[in-house]
Amino acid sequence: MAKSYSTMIFLLFALIITVQIATINAAETPEVICKVTINDLMLCLPAVMGKRPPKPTPDCCAVLRKADLQCMCNQKSELGKFGISPEAAMNLPKQCKIKVPDGC
């Protein structure tokens, strides 16, 4: 009985460690929106904030080239609540010389 008890304790300990590792890994994985991570999108943040935002950086343009722009167009109504100018956000592809999807 002592052997099965210690085996059960070991298995419980192993399960707890596995759950902790999975939780840590999940917390480190950035959220993906429209095929790019939030961390990548942060590179474009200066170009869409404020009254006179600067031009997008080459790194921001590289992010936009990877993004699903139609998906981004569908999300534009949500941008204002994050302090992002929808107009500035919709100008980014043009400033980066990226074709904008029809109807965007």
Stockholm file with secondary structure:
# STOCKHOLM 1.0

chainA/1-104         MAKSYSTMIFLLFALIITVQIATINAAETPEVICKVTINDLMLCLPAVMGKRPPKPTPDCCAVLRKADLQCMCNQKSELGKFGISPEAAMNLPKQCKIKVPDGC
#=GR chainA/1-104 SS CHHHHHHHHHHHHHHHHHHHHHHHHHHHSCCEETTEEHHHHGGGGGGGSSSSCCCCCHHHHHHHHHSCHHHHHHHGGGGGGGTCCHHHHHHHHHHTTCCCCTTC
#=GC SS_cons         CHHHHHHHHHHHHHHHHHHHHHHHHHHHSCCEETTEEHHHHGGGGGGGSSSSCCCCCHHHHHHHHHSCHHHHHHHGGGGGGGTCCHHHHHHHHHHTTCCCCTTC
//
